[in-house]
């Protein structure tokens, strides 16, 4: 093996190593028995991203600009959509927990995960230290809606799909004493408009799909606590 | 039944409830010309004092003698292609080469998407394959004759071409199209209805409606729909169209309150639950009437296990699918309750008005 091949091999190995990321957290079910066994105070917090238009595949700067211009009315409209009904899931979870006799409280302030200290405790353990926001609680439920609004796939300059409503979130419950996940769920919901989508300025078909994703997400998030 | 209205079961009663509450019928009904409707023109069987307005006589425009259109429903949630990157060869032509490359790419993507849409529609249409034979004998004329006989609108109704329609009667034009839910459990009518004050008038009230039947309870849906030469398909279609005509006629004269709050409402769509963002115009023991964000009307059965309005019968409105074999010949429309089915069935036999 000459020195050129050796260097090339090292470069490839380093590139692959750089691609290594933390493995994704697998879902952890919250069973009825597990929930019944929980004791102590529970805080429920939520963070919801602002509704936006996502254009995956329009990756070059010029492509993104062209795609944004081509969808300008939808881009303007999506920013007017409300998330109040999704926010209600926090109160719904608190109510479900209280019905089970738990001392549950809603955290009013939005949770900013980026500002929390990182943790590296291993598999099925929280990757953030939540003590700054929930130190006085025994359990913390977090709903983090990372992406909400509309998505339209692109291949460079060319749209490859019609716009659809989308919602991507993860939700979990952490034992504040051990930082272990007691429940973990990740959901991505995509719904197309029933019929035509291009109905500016109010996009009723896509708006209908948007609120369907909101309801579906609420069902999924509330489900473990309502069982 | 309706909230605030005496309980009544069956789709006729349900619609009457819708109209009496959401549409706020005036006590003194008048015809299109402004004169009080003649009591003599109202068939006795259709009269329900205190529940509905006496409409003026109306004419339903005859449809072509074609087969009733039926199709499958495409789920668009997974339609479209994925995202990806693309490097455009310019062929040494600079910007022009890039433009040609983008145009070629767009044409290729457009072709792929078009093919995908066609394939999805073909796949969705397969749900109707077992019933093609029966449906080929089901003509639009039969459908509208049956619907005309079954509609509970309290007025004399005729079936005529525009040229032959009696002057002074409301003139109703329709464009019905039916679909079957992907699980074969229910039928869906999508219809545009235009109600004109007279056959010669250019003006009219156009209403888009979607009416969904209740899911059939039989375990063997294919047998249930196919029995008797597709009798259940026909009676259900007739009942759905009669219901749509009734609502469209009444809405044309008394638009519903548009100040209702918008919310996400759930209903049965075959055996599955669906949602719609809209205004709940009325809720009966059998149905929800929703105005959608597009302004269309959605008339749908309650979702399974729904909390029904006070006064509704304890029996489930949406029956659970029973296990075992088919329940024998399907003689009544699943989209209507037992009390309305005989009328619908007789209507399907071709009794015109």
Interface residues (C-beta under 8 A of the other chain):
Chain A: X56 X57 X58 X59 X85 X153 X154 X155 X156 X157 X158 X159 X160 X161 X162 X164 X190 X191 X192 X193 X194 X195 X199 X202 X204 X205 X207 X208 X211 X212 X214 X215 X216
Chain B: X75 X76 X77 X78 X79 X80 X81 X82 X83 X84 X85 X86 X88 X102 X105 X106 X109 X113 X264 X266 X275 X276 X277 X278 X292 X293 X294
